[in-house]
Structure formats: structure tokens, C-alpha cells
Amino acid sequence: MADFRRYVIVGNGFAGTTAAEQLRKHDLSCEIHLFGDEPYTLYNRISLPPMLRKQIPEAKVMIRDLAWHEEHRIDLHLRTRVERVVPEERVVVADGKTYPYDALLIATGGRPNPIGKPGSDGAGNVYNFQYLDDTRAISERLESSKVAVAIGGSYIAYELAEAFATRKVETHWLIRGPHFLHRVLDELAGEFVDLAAKDEGVHVHYGQEVAEFVRSNGEATGVRTQSGLEIAADCYGVGFGLTMNTELAAGTGIEYGKNGILCDDRLETNVGGIYAAGDVADFFDPTLEMRYRMGTWNNAGAHGKVVAINMMGGSERYHDVPEYSSQLFKGQTITQFGLAPDLQPDLQTVRKIDREKGWYRALFFWEDRLVGGLMLGKGNRAGKRKYVEAIKSKERFPKPDWEPMLDWTA
Ligand SMILES: Cc1cc2nc3c(=O)[nH]c(=O)nc-3n(C[C@H](O)[C@H](O)[C@H](O)COP(=O)(O)OP(=O)(O)OC[C@H]3O[C@@H](n4cnc5c(N)ncnc54)[C@H](O)[C@@H]3O)c2cc1C
């Protein structure tokens, strides 16, 4: 038995790398193996859209280099896929070798769903947008593109549409639903985003489900929708959500589902000594008192910190109200905090709209507790801290209080 703790972390994204950093900070003698199947040290996925828009150089996307891992004595295994976890022997298998662990972290994130329509398979100019390699490939393609199509009603599809427009390529945005982010925003909020998109010259096509791609010489030359719309383009970007990388849990006894790897509020799975963090963790939130998965950068980092403490034998519960903010084209911003109806469809919503200012605000309630909210519009963030405090406090608000809460500003 080793007289130092051995940690294995699968996935060198923000969750995994943060956990490795914290483990080293608190334990100078431990051994840390960090595995990543991409060829890169940690880079900032949030910076991929500005890189695609050519607003920042690639160097700014990189967060950690090899020297940092050496300095922190983190054994980094790049281009190395962990193939198996064997909980009975407390080892993982990668590259034909076994690596023993006292605590194991699975921080494997998700992979983008391919569009999976006739003609898309193997088309050299139909891209997902998740990795640095995707960003490089799309960026290069845009250099010689005149028309580009973004497909999907998600944040990623939005980022693609905005990047295409910023790169001065004629941009079409195909959305299957009635408006952007239709599981979170209602029609009125959708209108605001629509205006912001049109102001950038983006042609937005709603209610359009892709039927097939037209192919020639290994590339897509056009896309056809089920209602017969046809657009010929040089570049196609797809934002169709993620499939969680849960394969390592299969057959091990670790509980997992479509939504990720199940873990408690300490981010430990049902198998002692094995933890999950970041995008792949379907965790129990003690504040909201429910289980969900959160695909945001801050959540990944915060998970990384908490999970490291627990991997060392501590007992820290993950207490946070997740937040997400983003610009939507030049004319709009969106701020989301806590839960939204895409994660929990049974929430009750109150909302308020100010057409003149282009402001929209929605608050989400679960029974009589505030659990989340959304603010759309530049300068429409006042009161956010108070909302977050109200969520954390678990205070109960009778229904007549809900509408007046939309006016909170302090
Ligand atoms: C283009 C883009 C823009 C985004 N913008 C925002 C934003 O504005 N705000 C925000 O909050 N969030 C944003 N996000 C989401 C945010 O980046 C993610 O929530 C966060 O990076 C997740 O980190 P993670 O460490 O959990 O997983 P990941 O970053 O997905 O890292 C997991 C890593 O593990 C690797 N891996 C998987 N399986 C194995 C295996 N078996 N062996 C070895 N390695 C494996 C994966 O390939 C990957 O490299 C964006 C994401 C993208 C793609």
C-alpha cells in the first residue's frame, strides 16, 4: 500500500484540471494522474466563440501549458482515452496500462450530437462546435465561404450564427422551434432575440427542420428542410446539444443515466471513492433540493474545487446558485441564474416585458420558492443579487408576491 494518496482524474477540462490543482495545493505528496483524450492542455471553451469571430487570437484561449503541469507535479496524459474503470480493483485502464487510485474523478463532459440527417455523414464542411479543433476547422472554412448556415435553437447555434455574421458571411439560421431557446424563453423574449439577430443581418428561419443535405464531392452544397426551404452554402454549423460521456460508468455499478453520472451533493457517486464533476455530473443540489445537470463554465470550476476536498476525505456539500451570462448579438444580453424550465419543465413562471427598453424578465418558482430567473436586455440586471440570495435562503413566497418581485432592483 502506497504511503501517499493516489488520485486519477479522467477529463482535463475546467472541472478536472481545477480538481487536480486543488489536490496538489492541499496535498504536496500525493500522486495525480490527469487524462485527456484531446491533444491540448486546458483551454477555455468560453473563448472559442470570440476566437471564431477573430476577436481574440488562439493563444488567448489556452489557460494552462505543459510547464504548469510539471510545476504542479500533475502527470498529464494527453491524447489518452481512459478505456475502463474497475472499481473492485480500484484501477483505471488506459493505453493498456492500469493506474491505481484511492479516489477517482470522472469529469468527462459531453460530446456534441451530430445532425444525423441524410447527406451530413462525412461531409467535410458540416461542423459541430465543441472543441478547439472544431474552431480551427470552421474558422479556416469561413475564409473562403460566402454563405453559411447555423442549425439549432441552442446557445451553440447562436454562437455559430453570430460568428458567421461577424465574419461577414451571408448568414442563415435554421431553428426547428418557434424561436431561439424555446424551452427557456417564451414568444415575447424570442422576439427580442429575433430583432437583435436581424439587426446583424442574420436571416432567421423558424419552424425549419433539416430534412437532408445536398452533396457533391464529399461536401454539402446545400441544405433542404422538411418544409421545402433550400439554402446553398459553403459552411454549416450544428448546435444540437450534447451526449454525456458516461461510457466509463457502464457495467461498473456506478449509477448513470441519459443526463449524466449520478452523484450526491458531495459529488460522490454511489460507488465509494468515485466522484463526478462538471458537465457530466447529474448532482443533487442541496439549495434547490433536486437533482440536475449544469453545463456552464463556472459550475465546472466550482465543482472541481468542491470535489477535490471530498476526494481528500473531506465533506463539503456543493452549495451554489449557477449563473450564466452571455451577449446575444450586439443588441442583447441574457443572464440566467438557478433553474430554468429546460431543466425542470414543471416550474411556474411570472414575467415582465418593457418593449421600449428591450427588457424582459422572468422568474421561475417551484411550489412557493424562487428557484431561478432570466433577464434579457442591456442594463436589465439590477436585483439579480437579491434574487440569488432569495434562492439560497429557501424563503417561501406566496403567489401574490411573485409579480411584484419582478421589480426588485436592489
Ligand atoms: C463553444 C462553447 C461556448 C461555451 N460558452 C459558454 C459560456 O459562455 N458560458 C458558460 O458558462 N459555459 C459555456 N460553455 C460550456 C462550458 O464550456 C462547459 O460547461 C465546460 O467547459 C465544461 O467543463 P468540463 O470540465 O465539465 O468538461 P469538458 O470541458 O467537456 O472536458 C471534458 C474532457 O474530457 C475528455 N474526455 C471524455 N472522455 C474521456 C476519456 N474516457 N478519457 C480521457 N478524456 C476524456 C473530453 O474529450 C474533454 O476534453 C461553452 C461551451 C462551448 C463548447
The ligand as an ORCA input file, in Angstrom:
! r2SCAN-3c Opt
* xyz 0 1
  C     -18.371     26.871    -27.942
  C     -18.757     26.837    -26.489
  C     -19.111     28.016    -25.847
  C     -19.470     27.987    -24.496
  N     -19.803     29.169    -23.887
  C     -20.111     29.163    -22.576
  C     -20.382     30.385    -21.903
  O     -20.393     31.464    -22.493
  N     -20.643     30.328    -20.553
  C     -20.641     29.146    -19.871
  O     -20.853     29.139    -18.654
  N     -20.389     27.965    -20.494
  C     -20.119     27.945    -21.824
  N     -19.840     26.767    -22.445
  C     -19.929     25.497    -21.661
  C     -18.660     25.274    -20.837
  O     -17.540     25.480    -21.646
  C     -18.676     23.852    -20.266
  O     -19.787     23.772    -19.369
  C     -17.410     23.485    -19.506
  O     -16.272     23.710    -20.291
  C     -17.459     22.011    -19.068
  O     -16.244     21.638    -18.496
  P     -15.962     20.127    -18.069
  O     -14.604     20.136    -17.472
  O     -17.071     19.600    -17.262
  O     -15.991     19.273    -19.403
  P     -15.209     19.397    -20.784
  O     -14.683     20.767    -20.989
  O     -16.120     18.841    -21.805
  O     -13.940     18.448    -20.596
  C     -14.024     17.056    -20.608
  C     -12.816     16.494    -21.336
  O     -12.744     15.084    -21.083
  C     -12.413     14.420    -22.295
  N     -12.792     13.004    -22.177
  C     -14.039     12.461    -22.294
  N     -13.981     11.134    -22.094
  C     -12.692     10.823    -21.854
  C     -11.999      9.600    -21.572
  N     -12.633      8.423    -21.464
  N     -10.645      9.635    -21.392
  C      -9.986     10.825    -21.470
  N     -10.590     12.005    -21.724
  C     -11.921     12.011    -21.898
  C     -13.192     15.226    -23.326
  O     -12.764     14.995    -24.645
  C     -12.885     16.652    -22.844
  O     -11.666     17.072    -23.340
  C     -19.476     26.760    -23.793
  C     -19.122     25.569    -24.439
  C     -18.756     25.606    -25.785
  C     -18.368     24.326    -26.470
*
